[in-house]
Amino acid sequence: MASLIYPRANVHKGYKSASQVRNHLARTAPADYPSCLTGLHIALIHVYANLKSSVHSIVSSIVLPRARSSTVLAIRRPSMGLLAVISFAIIAVAVVPAQAQQEAGADSEQKAGSYWSMVLQGGLLVPLSDFKALNQQSLAGGLRVGWTSKYGLGLDIASEYSPLSRRSTVVGQSLEIHFVTAALMPRLTLGRNAMRLWLSAGGGVAYERTSVRSGMEILSTDNKYALCSIGAAGLEFQPISGLGLAVVGTYNRTRGNFTYEFVNVTGGLSFTFR
């Protein structure tokens, strides 16, 4: 094996033909080296060289294209991913603000239109003037339903109820009084969003039913009607769309079969329907 490796190394030093190798072997081979082995030596050297060249070519044809293709893919994939990210970013920048602007426009257009409102209220009736001489402060409740245009002008239908607390002038008797007002009132509203201030004034009808009792027995019942004029102011706060709180103050004065003057101070829930 050493004798085979030795001439192969000499082939790479510049001996390209078989005659050159033969002459080299003749000069350097030992004296007892058979001449028949010289030709075998030369054949083995050429077979080894050809085999090495073939293997090198096969390996190069398989490995290098794969390496190149993986390199190309490694370069192309990031570029394609980058293009996709840029495309999505452009779409997001173009579409999302437009959609938000469209929704904001629809929302503002909806808020700019007319709407219905309802207030459920409860509080106190505070008597004034001569009405204060016979009546004490009483509980009061009410319901207001209104429509408001986009210009802030509207109309309210308001009704208030109070079980009046009145002193009886006869010993052993008590008075049970139910007092109701109903009015139609033009309305002006300032503000359209979470905070609204409104003013209204109008007129309607007041009804009073008085029952005289002695213990559990009803001795007499009297029904009275009168005209009433009402002025009102309210402040509504709606942190949630369509639902909020309201504070309402009303001034009432009746004329006709009875003359009453009083103020209702109430608060409650406010609802908006658009």
C-alpha positions as CSV (number, residue, x, y, z in Angstrom):
1,M,0.0,0.0,0.0
2,A,2.9,2.4,0.7
3,S,4.2,1.7,-2.8
4,L,0.8,2.7,-4.2
5,I,0.6,5.9,-2.3
6,Y,4.1,7.0,-3.2
7,P,3.6,7.1,-7.0
8,R,0.1,8.7,-6.5
9,A,1.6,11.6,-4.7
10,N,4.1,12.0,-7.5
11,V,1.3,12.2,-10.1
12,H,0.0,15.4,-8.3
13,K,3.5,16.8,-8.5
14,G,3.3,17.2,-12.3
15,Y,3.5,13.8,-13.9
16,K,0.5,13.9,-16.2
17,S,1.2,11.1,-18.7
18,A,1.8,7.3,-18.3
19,S,5.3,7.5,-19.9
20,Q,6.4,10.1,-17.3
21,V,5.2,7.9,-14.5
22,R,6.9,4.9,-16.0
23,N,10.3,6.7,-16.3
24,H,9.9,8.0,-12.8
25,L,9.3,4.5,-11.5
26,A,12.2,3.2,-13.4
27,R,14.5,5.7,-11.8
28,T,13.2,5.6,-8.3
29,A,11.9,2.0,-7.9
30,P,14.1,-0.6,-6.2
31,A,16.3,-2.9,-8.2
32,D,14.2,-5.9,-7.4
33,Y,10.9,-4.1,-8.4
34,P,9.3,-6.3,-11.1
35,S,8.6,-4.5,-14.4
36,C,5.1,-6.1,-14.6
37,L,4.1,-4.2,-11.5
38,T,5.1,-0.9,-13.1
39,G,2.2,-1.2,-15.5
40,L,-0.2,-2.3,-12.8
41,H,0.9,0.6,-10.7
42,I,0.2,3.0,-13.5
43,A,-3.3,1.6,-14.1
44,L,-4.2,1.8,-10.4
45,I,-3.1,5.4,-10.3
46,H,-5.3,6.3,-13.3
47,V,-8.3,4.4,-11.8
48,Y,-7.9,6.2,-8.5
49,A,-7.7,9.6,-10.2
50,N,-10.7,9.0,-12.4
51,L,-12.8,7.6,-9.4
52,K,-11.9,10.6,-7.3
53,S,-12.9,13.0,-10.1
54,S,-16.2,11.2,-10.6
55,V,-17.1,11.3,-6.9
56,H,-16.1,14.9,-6.7
57,S,-18.4,15.8,-9.7
58,I,-21.4,13.8,-8.2
59,V,-21.0,15.4,-4.8
60,S,-20.8,18.9,-6.4
61,S,-23.9,18.3,-8.5
62,I,-26.0,17.2,-5.5
63,V,-24.7,19.4,-2.6
64,L,-24.1,22.8,-4.3
65,P,-27.5,23.2,-6.0
66,R,-29.2,22.4,-2.7
67,A,-27.0,24.9,-0.9
68,R,-27.8,27.5,-3.5
69,S,-31.5,26.8,-3.4
70,S,-31.6,27.0,0.3
71,T,-29.7,30.3,0.1
72,V,-32.2,31.6,-2.4
73,L,-35.1,30.5,-0.3
74,A,-33.6,32.0,2.8
75,I,-33.3,35.3,0.9
76,R,-36.7,35.2,-0.8
77,R,-38.8,34.2,2.2
78,P,-37.9,37.2,4.4
79,S,-38.5,39.5,1.5
80,M,-42.0,37.9,0.8
81,G,-42.8,38.1,4.5
82,L,-41.7,41.7,4.6
83,L,-43.9,42.5,1.6
84,A,-46.9,40.9,3.4
85,V,-46.3,42.9,6.6
86,I,-46.1,46.1,4.6
87,S,-49.3,45.2,2.7
88,F,-51.2,44.5,5.8
89,A,-49.9,47.7,7.4
90,I,-51.0,49.8,4.4
91,I,-54.5,48.1,4.5
92,A,-54.8,48.8,8.3
93,V,-53.7,52.4,7.9
94,A,-56.1,53.0,5.1
95,V,-59.2,51.0,6.2
96,V,-59.2,51.2,10.0
97,P,-59.2,55.1,10.2
98,A,-61.8,55.2,7.4
99,Q,-64.0,52.8,9.2
100,A,-63.6,54.6,12.5
101,Q,-64.4,57.9,10.7
102,Q,-67.5,56.4,9.1
103,E,-68.7,55.1,12.5
104,A,-68.0,58.4,14.1
105,G,-69.9,60.2,11.4
106,A,-72.8,57.9,11.7
107,D,-72.7,58.3,15.5
108,S,-72.6,62.1,15.3
109,E,-75.3,62.1,12.7
110,Q,-77.4,60.0,15.0
111,K,-76.8,62.3,17.9
112,A,-77.5,65.3,15.8
113,G,-81.1,64.0,15.0
114,S,-84.2,64.2,17.0
115,Y,-84.9,61.9,20.0
116,W,-87.5,60.9,22.6
117,S,-86.8,61.1,26.3
118,M,-88.4,59.8,29.5
119,V,-87.8,60.8,33.1
120,L,-89.0,58.8,36.1
121,Q,-88.8,61.1,39.1
122,G,-89.5,61.2,42.8
123,G,-88.9,63.7,45.6
124,L,-90.7,66.3,47.7
125,L,-93.6,68.8,47.4
126,V,-92.8,72.0,49.2
127,P,-95.9,74.2,49.8
128,L,-95.7,78.0,49.3
129,S,-97.7,81.1,50.3
130,D,-101.3,80.4,51.6
131,F,-101.0,76.7,50.6
132,K,-98.3,76.4,53.3
133,A,-100.7,77.3,56.1
134,L,-102.8,74.1,55.7
135,N,-100.4,71.7,54.1
136,Q,-97.1,70.2,55.1
137,Q,-94.3,68.9,52.9
138,S,-95.3,65.7,51.1
139,L,-93.8,63.1,48.9
140,A,-94.0,63.6,45.2
141,G,-93.5,61.6,42.1
142,G,-93.8,62.1,38.4
143,L,-93.3,61.0,34.8
144,R,-92.1,63.1,31.9
145,V,-92.2,62.0,28.3
146,G,-90.8,64.4,25.7
147,W,-89.6,64.8,22.1
148,T,-86.7,67.0,21.2
149,S,-85.8,68.1,17.6
150,K,-82.2,68.4,16.3
151,Y,-82.4,72.2,17.0
152,G,-83.1,71.6,20.7
153,L,-86.8,72.6,20.6
154,G,-89.3,70.0,21.7
155,L,-92.4,69.2,23.7
156,D,-93.0,67.6,27.1
157,I,-96.0,65.8,28.5
158,A,-95.6,65.9,32.3
159,S,-97.6,64.4,35.1
160,E,-96.9,64.7,38.8
161,Y,-98.6,63.1,41.8
162,S,-98.5,63.8,45.5
163,P,-100.5,62.5,48.5
164,L,-100.9,65.8,50.3
165,S,-100.4,65.9,54.0
166,R,-103.1,68.3,55.3
167,R,-104.1,69.0,58.9
168,S,-107.8,68.5,59.8
169,T,-109.7,71.1,61.7
170,V,-112.1,68.6,63.3
171,V,-110.9,66.5,66.2
172,G,-111.1,62.7,65.5
173,Q,-111.1,63.1,61.7
174,S,-108.3,62.8,59.2
175,L,-108.0,63.9,55.6
176,E,-106.8,61.7,52.7
177,I,-105.9,63.8,49.7
178,H,-104.7,62.7,46.3
179,F,-103.3,65.5,44.1
180,V,-102.4,65.1,40.4
181,T,-101.3,67.6,37.7
182,A,-101.0,67.0,34.0
183,A,-99.5,69.5,31.6
184,L,-98.3,70.1,28.1
185,M,-95.1,72.0,28.0
186,P,-92.9,73.3,25.2
187,R,-89.2,72.6,25.9
188,L,-85.8,74.0,25.1
189,T,-82.8,71.8,25.5
190,L,-79.2,72.9,25.7
191,G,-76.6,70.2,25.0
192,R,-76.9,66.8,23.2
193,N,-74.3,64.5,24.6
194,A,-73.7,63.3,28.2
195,M,-74.9,66.6,29.9
196,R,-78.2,68.3,29.0
197,L,-79.9,71.2,30.5
198,W,-83.5,71.9,29.6
199,L,-86.2,74.5,30.4
200,S,-89.9,74.1,29.9
201,A,-93.1,76.0,30.7
202,G,-96.8,75.3,30.0
203,G,-100.2,74.7,31.4
204,G,-102.6,71.9,32.1
205,V,-105.1,70.6,34.6
206,A,-104.9,69.9,38.4
207,Y,-107.1,67.4,40.1
208,E,-107.7,66.9,43.8
209,R,-109.7,64.2,45.6
210,T,-110.3,64.7,49.3
211,S,-111.7,62.0,51.6
212,V,-112.7,62.7,55.2
213,R,-112.2,59.7,57.4
214,S,-113.1,58.8,60.9
215,G,-111.0,55.8,61.8
216,M,-111.6,53.4,58.9
217,E,-114.9,54.9,57.8
218,I,-115.0,57.4,54.9
219,L,-117.4,60.2,55.8
220,S,-117.3,62.2,52.6
221,T,-115.4,62.6,49.3
222,D,-114.8,65.7,47.3
223,N,-113.4,66.0,43.8
224,K,-112.1,69.4,42.5
225,Y,-110.5,70.5,39.2
226,A,-108.5,73.6,38.4
227,L,-106.2,75.0,35.8
228,C,-102.5,75.0,36.5
229,S,-99.5,76.7,35.1
230,I,-96.1,75.0,35.4
231,G,-92.5,76.1,34.9
232,A,-89.7,73.4,35.0
233,A,-86.0,73.1,34.7
234,G,-84.0,69.9,34.6
235,L,-80.4,68.7,34.4
236,E,-79.7,65.3,32.9
237,F,-76.4,63.4,33.0
238,Q,-76.0,60.3,30.9
239,P,-72.7,58.6,31.3
240,I,-74.1,55.6,29.5
241,S,-75.7,56.1,26.1
242,G,-79.5,56.2,26.6
243,L,-79.4,55.9,30.4
244,G,-78.6,58.5,33.1
245,L,-79.7,60.5,36.0
246,A,-81.9,63.6,36.2
247,V,-82.6,66.4,38.7
248,V,-85.9,68.3,38.1
249,G,-87.4,71.3,39.7
250,T,-90.9,72.5,39.0
251,Y,-93.0,75.5,40.1
252,N,-96.8,75.0,40.1
253,R,-99.7,77.4,40.6
254,T,-103.4,76.5,40.3
255,R,-106.3,78.8,39.6
256,G,-110.0,78.0,39.8
257,N,-111.8,76.0,42.4
258,F,-108.7,76.0,44.5
259,T,-105.5,78.1,44.5
260,Y,-102.3,76.3,45.3
261,E,-98.7,77.4,45.0
262,F,-95.9,74.9,45.5
263,V,-92.5,73.6,44.3
264,N,-91.6,70.0,43.5
265,V,-87.9,69.0,43.9
266,T,-87.3,65.6,42.4
267,G,-84.7,63.4,40.9
268,G,-84.6,60.1,39.1
269,L,-83.7,58.1,36.0
270,S,-83.4,59.5,32.5
271,F,-83.9,57.5,29.3
272,T,-83.2,58.6,25.8
273,F,-84.5,56.8,22.6
274,R,-83.0,57.8,19.3
